[in-house]
């Protein structure tokens, strides 16, 4: 499996002697083998055979299906945004239309056209049996049954430098790489006598930021240099712990927050910054507006792509927008009824649209271009959760986001289904069961109950993990290596859960830590996942060479392909 993965990525095979057994010495036999492999490849991937006999048969069946569909009562069929259109045809979902326009099949991105739809598995496979994690099953749009994806014909064509219609597209390469999810034997890279609150890879994947509580440490590890410490920062003015950190996209600056109105900006790109107490390279950014006297804490911070703006969610139920160049808060928006625990930009290319998640159980959508009014209101509201929201993550395309909630669910949202502020206010009161409990030291009273919000606007719901004791985080998997097909989350109890968006099922569970995993991060290009937990350990999964990621960077660099 490891050799196949390396070949998919275009890397040279390190085991040439082992590969020679696949190449017959007899030239005629070799040509015959190539011919059979090419026919098999065309049969599976390009329509059964080149003469088109089987393909015509399927075209006739498709015409019959289309005629049957046209006789139905539903005019528009909404396809799941992450499913293959041809596989999903016939599966109906609620219409996510906004303003009376239905989402048609043509609106599905061209890149998704080449993805295949997997068949759900009843049980989670043991990832430890494969060096790079376990491969998923797939269902080809022309195949009659489920099977492992046969990459051998693809490798043969690449070695022969054959460029035909069978050459894999970028989306298909992501699908191939996405079959290998982090798993296997975990490796402990660092141990602290303090709770780990933050653990995130940098956008380039060469750095990893870990933030710890008692000893007020923020450690930046060099991932490709055997996880050596790149920076060891003493966090100043902490109240209880570091609540959040964020790296600028150029990886020159780090910000961190705590339960107070101050965000600290650290210049980590300056090689002269070697003293952890050096005041010259750390600046305090006061988020308190001029004339304001009340105190508040900051739960979540995010950099804009150009690093010119910082957004923050706070304990006074507000969204703060801070101008880094002018060193002042330019907007303080109060739209929630309780603490704003999470903030995120809707798109990686634009910083105008912002998502917020609050302890009032609501996800709200804000547009900075409408915030000049005397009383700002959200442009959209997404109801559906029973309890407060611990974290939100944007897919980065301006359409989809996920939220992790204290009602022990992760929900996937499409902002095209959101309600306007007025529509949400005009809804009848939701009759939902409210529990009197505190997630910091109590179990969720709703365990075993399948609760459903009457105004739920989410498109998928995932269950199985636990959100207790702290604001546990969940994310989309990386776009470059998996096409953001998976959702992964930390959990109370020390297990990391990975869900498949296409099937809605649990793909893998990674148990190792003895305490709550608050934060975890999937490497942007490698099949590697790292986590920080309350037992103080930094744990890495998925590096099949024992965690020597300097080797993996050369052998498995997806970006090169």
C-alpha positions as CSV (number, residue, x, y, z in Angstrom):
1,X,0.0,0.0,0.0
2,X,2.9,2.4,0.8
3,X,4.5,1.8,-2.6
4,X,1.3,2.5,-4.4
5,X,0.8,5.7,-2.5
6,X,4.3,6.9,-3.4
7,X,3.8,6.1,-7.0
8,X,0.5,8.0,-7.2
9,X,2.2,11.0,-6.0
10,X,4.8,10.8,-8.7
11,X,7.7,9.8,-6.5
12,X,10.5,7.4,-7.5
13,X,10.1,3.9,-6.2
14,X,12.7,3.1,-3.6
15,X,12.2,-0.6,-4.0
16,X,13.1,-1.2,-7.6
17,X,14.2,-4.7,-7.0
18,X,10.8,-5.7,-5.7
19,X,9.0,-4.1,-8.6
20,X,11.0,-6.1,-11.2
21,X,8.9,-9.2,-10.4
22,X,5.9,-7.5,-12.0
23,X,7.7,-7.0,-15.4
24,X,7.9,-10.3,-17.4
25,X,11.2,-10.9,-19.1
26,X,9.6,-12.1,-22.3
27,X,8.7,-9.1,-24.4
28,X,5.6,-10.6,-26.0
29,X,4.2,-11.5,-22.6
30,X,5.0,-8.0,-21.5
31,X,3.1,-6.5,-24.4
32,X,0.2,-8.8,-23.8
33,X,0.1,-7.8,-20.2
34,X,0.1,-4.1,-21.1
35,X,-2.8,-4.7,-23.5
36,X,-4.8,-6.5,-20.9
37,X,-4.1,-3.8,-18.3
38,X,-5.1,-1.1,-20.7
39,X,-8.4,-2.8,-21.5
40,X,-9.1,-3.4,-17.9
41,X,-8.4,0.3,-17.1
42,X,-10.6,1.5,-20.0
43,X,-13.3,-1.0,-18.8
44,X,-13.4,0.3,-15.3
45,X,-12.7,4.0,-15.9
46,X,-13.8,4.9,-19.4
47,X,-17.0,2.9,-20.0
48,X,-16.4,-1.0,-20.1
49,X,-14.8,-1.3,-23.5
50,X,-13.6,0.9,-26.4
51,X,-16.1,-0.4,-28.9
52,X,-18.9,1.1,-26.9
53,X,-21.2,-2.0,-26.7
54,X,-21.4,-2.0,-22.9
55,X,-21.5,1.7,-22.9
56,X,-24.4,1.9,-25.2
57,X,-26.2,-0.5,-22.9
58,X,-25.7,1.8,-20.0
59,X,-26.8,4.8,-22.0
60,X,-30.0,3.0,-22.8
61,X,-30.5,2.4,-19.1
62,X,-29.7,6.0,-18.3
63,X,-32.4,7.1,-20.8
64,X,-34.9,4.8,-19.1
65,X,-34.0,6.2,-15.7
66,X,-34.3,9.8,-17.0
67,X,-37.8,9.1,-18.4
68,X,-38.8,7.6,-15.1
69,X,-37.5,10.6,-13.2
70,X,-39.3,13.0,-15.4
71,X,-42.6,11.4,-14.4
72,X,-42.0,12.1,-10.7
73,X,-43.7,14.8,-8.7
74,X,-40.5,16.6,-7.6
75,X,-39.1,18.9,-10.3
76,X,-35.8,19.6,-8.8
77,X,-33.5,17.2,-7.1
78,X,-30.8,18.6,-4.8
79,X,-27.6,16.7,-5.0
80,X,-25.4,16.2,-1.9
81,X,-22.6,18.8,-2.3
82,X,-19.9,16.2,-1.7
83,X,-21.3,13.3,-3.7
84,X,-20.7,12.2,-7.3
85,X,-23.6,13.7,-9.3
86,X,-24.3,10.5,-11.3
87,X,-24.2,8.3,-8.2
88,X,-26.4,10.7,-6.3
89,X,-29.0,11.1,-9.0
90,X,-32.3,9.9,-7.6
91,X,-31.5,10.7,-3.9
92,X,-33.7,13.6,-2.9
93,X,-32.8,16.2,-0.3
94,X,-34.5,19.3,1.0
95,X,-34.3,22.1,-1.6
96,X,-31.6,24.6,-0.4
97,X,-32.9,27.3,-2.7
98,X,-32.5,30.9,-1.8
99,X,-34.8,33.4,-3.3
100,X,-36.7,30.7,-5.2
101,X,-33.7,29.4,-7.2
102,X,-33.1,25.7,-6.9
103,X,-29.7,24.2,-6.9
104,X,-29.4,22.4,-10.2
105,X,-27.0,19.6,-11.2
106,X,-25.1,21.9,-13.5
107,X,-24.0,24.0,-10.5
108,X,-21.9,21.2,-9.1
109,X,-18.3,22.1,-9.6
110,X,-16.4,20.5,-12.5
111,X,-13.8,19.2,-10.1
112,X,-16.5,17.1,-8.3
113,X,-17.6,15.5,-11.6
114,X,-14.6,13.2,-11.5
115,X,-14.9,12.1,-7.9
116,X,-16.4,8.7,-7.0
117,X,-18.9,8.0,-4.3
118,X,-17.9,5.5,-1.6
119,X,-20.0,2.8,-0.2
120,X,-20.7,3.2,3.5
121,X,-19.0,0.7,5.8
122,X,-20.8,-0.9,8.7
123,X,-17.8,-0.9,11.0
124,X,-14.7,1.2,11.3
125,X,-11.6,-0.6,10.0
126,X,-8.4,-1.0,12.0
127,X,-6.1,1.7,10.6
128,X,-3.1,0.0,12.2
129,X,-3.0,-2.7,9.5
130,X,-1.9,-0.3,6.8
131,X,1.3,1.8,7.0
132,X,-0.5,5.0,5.9
133,X,-3.9,4.4,7.4
134,X,-6.6,2.3,5.9
135,X,-7.9,2.8,2.3
136,X,-11.6,3.4,1.8
137,X,-13.8,1.5,-0.6
138,X,-15.1,3.2,-3.6
139,X,-17.9,2.6,-6.2
140,X,-17.0,3.6,-9.8
141,X,-19.8,5.2,-11.8
142,X,-19.6,2.3,-14.3
143,X,-18.7,-0.5,-12.0
144,X,-21.2,-3.0,-10.8
145,X,-19.7,-3.7,-7.4
146,X,-17.5,-2.2,-4.7
147,X,-13.8,-2.8,-4.8
148,X,-10.4,-1.4,-3.9
149,X,-9.3,1.2,-6.3
150,X,-6.8,-0.5,-8.6
151,X,-4.0,1.9,-9.2
152,X,-1.6,-0.5,-11.0
153,X,-2.9,0.4,-14.5
154,X,-2.4,4.1,-13.6
155,X,1.1,3.5,-12.5
156,X,1.9,1.5,-15.7
157,X,0.6,4.3,-17.9
158,X,2.7,6.9,-16.0
159,X,5.9,4.9,-16.3
160,X,5.2,4.4,-20.0
161,X,4.5,8.2,-20.3
162,X,1.2,7.5,-21.9
163,X,-1.1,10.5,-21.9
164,X,-4.7,9.6,-22.9
165,X,-8.1,10.3,-21.7
166,X,-7.5,7.9,-18.9
167,X,-4.9,10.2,-17.3
168,X,-6.0,11.1,-13.8
169,X,-7.4,14.6,-13.2
170,X,-6.4,16.7,-10.2
171,X,-9.7,15.8,-8.4
172,X,-9.1,12.1,-9.0
173,X,-5.5,12.4,-7.6
174,X,-7.0,13.9,-4.5
175,X,-9.4,11.1,-4.2
176,X,-6.6,8.6,-4.5
177,X,-4.5,10.3,-1.9
178,X,-7.6,10.8,0.3
179,X,-8.0,7.0,0.6
180,X,-5.1,7.0,3.1
181,X,-6.2,8.7,6.3
182,X,-4.0,9.1,9.4
183,X,-3.9,6.0,11.6
184,X,-1.6,3.3,12.8
185,X,0.8,3.6,15.7
186,X,0.9,7.0,17.4
187,X,4.1,8.7,18.3
188,X,4.6,11.0,21.3
189,X,6.6,14.0,20.2
190,X,6.5,16.1,23.4
191,X,5.2,15.8,26.9
192,X,4.4,18.8,29.2
193,X,3.3,18.8,32.8
194,X,0.4,21.1,31.7
195,X,-2.8,20.8,29.8
196,X,-2.6,21.3,26.1
197,X,-5.2,23.7,24.7
198,X,-4.1,24.5,21.2
199,X,-2.5,22.3,18.5
200,X,-2.4,23.5,14.9
201,X,-0.2,23.1,11.8
202,X,0.8,26.2,9.9
203,X,-0.7,26.8,6.4
204,X,2.5,25.5,4.8
205,X,2.7,22.5,7.2
206,X,6.3,23.1,8.2
207,X,5.4,24.4,11.7
208,X,3.1,23.2,14.5
209,X,1.9,25.5,17.3
210,X,1.1,24.0,20.7
211,X,-0.2,26.1,23.6
212,X,-0.2,24.9,27.2
213,X,-1.8,26.1,30.4
214,X,0.0,25.9,33.7
215,X,3.5,26.8,32.5
216,X,2.2,29.6,30.2
217,X,4.1,28.1,27.2
218,X,3.5,28.4,23.5
219,X,5.8,26.1,21.6
220,X,6.3,26.2,17.8
221,X,7.8,23.0,16.5
222,X,9.7,22.5,13.2
223,X,7.8,19.6,11.7
224,X,10.3,18.8,9.0
225,X,13.2,18.9,11.4
226,X,12.1,16.0,13.5
227,X,9.8,18.2,15.6
228,X,12.6,20.3,17.1
229,X,11.4,23.4,18.9
230,X,11.5,26.4,16.6
231,X,10.3,29.0,19.1
232,X,9.5,28.7,22.8
233,X,7.3,31.6,23.8
234,X,6.4,32.7,27.3
235,X,2.7,33.8,27.1
236,X,2.1,37.0,29.0
237,X,-0.9,38.3,30.9
238,X,-2.7,35.0,30.9
239,X,-6.0,34.5,32.7
240,X,-6.4,30.8,33.3
241,X,-5.0,29.7,29.9
242,X,-4.3,30.5,26.3
243,X,-7.8,30.3,24.7
244,X,-6.7,30.6,21.0
245,X,-3.8,31.2,18.7
246,X,-3.6,32.1,15.0
247,X,-0.7,32.4,12.5
248,X,-0.7,34.9,9.7
249,X,-0.7,33.4,6.3
250,X,2.9,34.4,5.6
251,X,3.8,32.7,8.9
252,X,5.6,35.8,10.2
253,X,3.3,36.6,13.1
254,X,1.5,34.7,15.8
255,X,-1.3,36.1,17.9
256,X,-2.7,34.5,21.1
257,X,-5.6,35.4,23.4
258,X,-6.7,34.7,26.9
259,X,-9.7,35.5,29.2
260,X,-8.9,39.3,29.0
261,X,-9.4,42.0,26.4
262,X,-5.7,41.8,25.2
263,X,-4.4,39.9,22.2
264,X,-0.6,39.6,21.9
265,X,1.2,39.8,18.6
266,X,4.5,38.0,18.3
267,X,7.0,38.4,15.5
268,X,8.1,34.8,14.9
269,X,9.6,35.5,11.5
270,X,12.5,37.5,12.9
271,X,15.5,35.4,13.4
272,X,16.8,37.8,16.0
273,X,13.9,36.9,18.3
274,X,15.7,34.3,20.4
275,X,14.9,35.5,23.9
276,X,11.4,34.4,25.1
277,X,11.1,37.4,27.3
278,X,12.2,39.9,24.6
279,X,9.7,42.8,24.7
280,X,10.8,44.1,21.3
281,X,9.1,41.4,19.3
282,X,5.9,41.1,21.3
283,X,3.1,43.7,21.1
284,X,-0.1,43.9,23.1
285,X,-3.2,44.8,21.1
286,X,-6.0,46.2,23.3
287,X,-9.4,45.3,22.0
288,X,-11.3,47.6,24.4
289,X,-12.9,50.5,22.6
290,X,-12.1,54.0,23.5
291,X,-14.2,55.1,26.5
292,X,-15.3,51.6,27.4
293,X,-14.6,50.4,30.9
294,X,-16.1,46.9,31.1
295,X,-13.8,43.8,31.0
296,X,-14.3,40.7,28.9
297,X,-12.4,37.6,27.8
298,X,-11.6,36.5,24.3
299,X,-12.4,32.9,23.3
300,X,-11.5,32.9,19.6
301,X,-9.3,34.9,17.2
302,X,-8.6,34.7,13.5
303,X,-6.3,36.5,11.0
304,X,-7.6,37.7,7.7
305,X,-5.7,36.4,4.7
306,X,-3.8,39.7,4.2
307,X,-3.1,39.8,8.0
308,X,-4.6,43.4,8.1
309,X,-7.6,42.4,10.2
310,X,-8.2,40.3,13.3
311,X,-11.6,39.1,14.4
312,X,-12.4,37.9,17.9
313,X,-15.4,36.3,19.7
314,X,-15.7,37.4,23.3
315,X,-17.4,36.7,26.6
316,X,-19.6,39.9,26.3
317,X,-21.6,38.3,23.5
318,X,-19.8,40.4,20.8
319,X,-17.9,40.1,17.6
320,X,-14.8,42.4,17.6
321,X,-13.1,43.5,14.4
322,X,-9.6,44.9,14.9
323,X,-7.5,46.9,12.4
324,X,-3.9,45.8,12.9
325,X,-2.3,48.8,11.1
326,X,-4.3,51.4,12.9
327,X,-4.0,49.5,16.2
328,X,-7.7,50.0,17.1
329,X,-11.0,48.2,17.3
330,X,-13.1,49.4,14.3
331,X,-16.3,47.4,15.0
332,X,-17.9,45.9,18.1
333,X,-21.1,44.0,17.1
334,X,-23.5,42.6,19.6
335,X,-25.8,40.2,17.9
336,X,-25.8,37.1,20.2
337,X,-27.4,36.6,23.6
338,X,-24.4,34.8,25.2
339,X,-20.7,34.2,24.8
340,X,-19.3,34.1,21.3
341,X,-17.1,31.1,21.4
342,X,-16.0,30.8,17.8
343,X,-15.4,33.1,14.8
344,X,-14.3,32.3,11.2
345,X,-14.0,34.0,7.8
346,X,-16.4,32.5,5.2
347,X,-13.9,32.5,2.4
348,X,-10.1,32.2,2.2
349,X,-10.1,34.9,-0.6
350,X,-12.3,37.5,1.0
351,X,-12.6,38.8,4.5
352,X,-16.0,40.5,4.2
353,X,-18.2,37.6,5.4
354,X,-17.8,36.3,8.9
355,X,-19.4,33.4,10.8
356,X,-19.9,33.4,14.5
357,X,-21.0,30.7,16.9
358,X,-22.4,31.3,20.4
359,X,-23.5,29.8,23.6
360,X,-27.0,30.9,22.6
361,X,-26.9,27.9,20.2
362,X,-27.0,30.1,17.1
363,X,-24.7,30.4,14.1
364,X,-24.9,33.8,12.6
365,X,-23.5,35.2,9.3
366,X,-22.2,38.8,9.1
367,X,-21.2,41.0,6.2
368,X,-18.7,43.7,7.1
369,X,-20.1,45.9,4.3
370,X,-23.4,46.3,6.2
371,X,-21.8,47.1,9.6
372,X,-21.8,50.9,9.2
373,X,-25.4,51.1,10.4
374,X,-26.3,52.3,13.9
375,X,-27.7,48.9,14.8
376,X,-26.0,46.0,13.0
377,X,-27.9,42.9,12.3
378,X,-26.7,39.6,10.9
379,X,-27.4,38.8,7.2
380,X,-28.3,35.3,8.1
381,X,-29.1,32.9,11.0
382,X,-28.7,29.1,11.1
383,X,-30.8,27.5,13.8
384,X,-30.5,23.8,14.6
385,X,-28.4,23.2,17.7
386,X,-29.9,22.6,21.2
387,X,-27.0,23.7,23.2
388,X,-24.1,26.2,22.9
389,X,-21.6,26.1,20.1
390,X,-18.0,25.3,21.0
391,X,-16.3,25.8,17.6
392,X,-17.0,26.5,14.0
393,X,-14.8,25.9,10.9
394,X,-15.4,27.3,7.4
395,X,-14.8,25.2,4.3
396,X,-13.3,28.3,2.7
397,X,-15.6,28.4,-0.3
398,X,-18.1,30.9,1.2
399,X,-20.9,28.3,1.2
400,X,-20.2,25.5,3.7
401,X,-19.2,25.5,7.4
402,X,-19.4,23.1,10.3
403,X,-20.2,23.7,14.0
404,X,-19.3,21.6,17.0
405,X,-21.8,21.9,19.8
406,X,-22.3,21.0,23.5
407,X,-25.4,19.0,22.4
408,X,-22.8,16.4,21.3
409,X,-23.3,16.9,17.6
410,X,-21.4,18.3,14.6
411,X,-23.6,19.9,12.0
412,X,-22.7,20.7,8.4
413,X,-24.4,23.9,7.0
414,X,-25.0,25.4,3.6
415,X,-25.4,29.2,4.0
416,X,-27.8,29.2,1.0
417,X,-30.3,27.7,3.4
418,X,-29.9,30.3,6.1
419,X,-32.8,32.5,7.3
420,X,-32.7,36.2,7.2
421,X,-32.7,38.1,10.5
422,X,-36.4,39.0,10.0
423,X,-37.4,35.5,9.0
424,X,-35.7,34.1,12.1
425,X,-37.5,36.6,14.4
426,X,-40.9,35.7,12.7
427,X,-40.5,31.9,13.4
428,X,-42.8,30.5,16.0
429,X,-41.1,29.7,19.3
430,X,-39.3,26.4,19.1
431,X,-40.5,23.8,21.6
432,X,-37.3,22.1,22.5
433,X,-36.2,20.4,25.6
434,X,-33.8,22.4,27.7
435,X,-31.5,20.8,30.2
436,X,-30.1,22.4,33.3
437,X,-26.5,21.4,33.3
438,X,-22.9,22.6,33.1
439,X,-20.7,20.9,30.5
440,X,-17.5,21.6,32.5
441,X,-18.2,19.0,35.1
442,X,-21.5,17.2,34.2
443,X,-22.4,14.5,31.6
444,X,-24.8,15.6,28.9
445,X,-28.4,14.8,30.2
446,X,-29.6,14.2,26.6
447,X,-27.5,11.0,26.0
448,X,-29.7,8.3,24.4
449,X,-32.3,10.9,23.1
450,X,-32.5,11.6,19.4
451,X,-33.4,15.2,19.7
452,X,-34.4,17.2,16.6
453,X,-34.7,21.0,16.4
454,X,-38.0,22.0,14.7
455,X,-36.3,24.8,12.7
456,X,-33.0,22.9,11.9
457,X,-31.4,24.2,8.7
458,X,-28.3,22.0,8.7
459,X,-27.8,19.5,5.9
460,X,-26.0,16.8,7.9
461,X,-25.5,15.8,11.6
462,X,-22.6,13.7,13.0
463,X,-22.7,12.0,16.4
464,X,-20.3,9.8,18.4
465,X,-17.8,12.2,20.1
466,X,-18.2,14.1,23.4
467,X,-18.0,17.8,24.0
468,X,-17.4,18.1,27.7
469,X,-15.1,20.1,30.0
470,X,-13.8,22.5,27.4
471,X,-14.5,24.0,24.0
472,X,-13.5,21.0,21.9
473,X,-12.8,21.7,18.2
474,X,-13.7,20.1,14.9
475,X,-12.4,20.8,11.4
476,X,-12.7,19.9,7.7
477,X,-9.9,17.7,6.4
478,X,-7.3,19.4,4.1
479,X,-8.4,20.4,0.6
480,X,-5.1,19.5,-1.1
481,X,-4.8,15.9,0.1
482,X,-8.5,14.9,0.7
483,X,-10.7,17.4,-1.1
484,X,-12.2,18.2,2.4
485,X,-14.1,15.0,2.3
486,X,-13.7,14.3,6.0
487,X,-14.6,15.9,9.3
488,X,-12.4,15.2,12.3
489,X,-12.8,16.2,15.9
490,X,-11.3,15.9,19.4
491,X,-13.3,14.5,22.2
492,X,-13.7,14.1,25.9
493,X,-11.9,10.9,26.9
494,X,-8.9,11.2,24.6
495,X,-10.2,9.8,21.3
496,X,-10.1,11.6,17.9
497,X,-13.1,10.9,15.6
498,X,-13.0,11.0,11.8
499,X,-16.3,11.2,9.9
500,X,-17.0,10.8,6.1
501,X,-19.1,13.6,4.8
502,X,-20.3,11.6,1.8
503,X,-21.7,8.7,3.8
504,X,-22.2,10.4,7.1
505,X,-20.6,7.5,8.9
506,X,-17.6,7.1,11.2
507,X,-14.5,6.3,9.3
508,X,-11.9,6.0,12.1
509,X,-11.4,6.5,15.8
510,X,-7.9,7.2,17.2
511,X,-7.8,6.4,20.9
512,X,-4.5,7.0,22.7
513,X,-4.7,10.0,25.1
514,X,-5.8,9.5,28.7
515,X,-7.5,12.9,28.9
516,X,-9.6,15.3,26.8
517,X,-8.3,16.1,23.3
518,X,-9.3,19.8,22.9
519,X,-7.5,20.4,19.6
520,X,-6.1,18.4,16.7
521,X,-4.8,19.2,13.3
522,X,-4.5,17.3,10.0
523,X,-1.4,18.2,8.0
524,X,-2.3,20.2,4.9
525,X,-0.4,17.9,2.5
526,X,0.7,14.7,4.3
527,X,-1.4,11.8,5.8
528,X,-0.5,12.9,9.3
529,X,-2.6,14.1,12.2
530,X,-1.3,15.7,15.4
531,X,-3.2,16.5,18.7
532,X,-2.6,18.2,22.0
533,X,-4.6,16.9,25.0
534,X,-5.1,17.6,28.7
535,X,-2.6,14.9,29.6
536,X,0.1,17.2,28.2
537,X,1.2,15.0,25.3
538,X,1.7,16.0,21.7
539,X,0.8,12.9,19.7
540,X,1.3,12.3,16.0
541,X,-0.5,9.7,13.8
542,X,0.1,8.6,10.3
543,X,3.8,9.0,9.7
544,X,4.6,5.5,8.4
545,X,8.4,6.0,8.9
546,X,8.2,6.4,12.6
547,X,7.5,10.1,12.6
548,X,10.6,11.1,10.5
549,X,8.7,13.7,8.6
550,X,11.8,15.1,6.9
551,X,11.8,11.9,4.8
552,X,8.0,12.1,4.3
553,X,8.3,15.6,3.0
554,X,10.5,14.4,0.2
555,X,8.6,11.2,-0.6
556,X,5.0,12.3,-0.1
557,X,4.9,16.0,-1.1
558,X,1.4,16.2,-2.6
559,X,2.0,19.8,-3.6
560,X,4.5,18.7,-6.2
561,X,1.8,16.7,-8.0
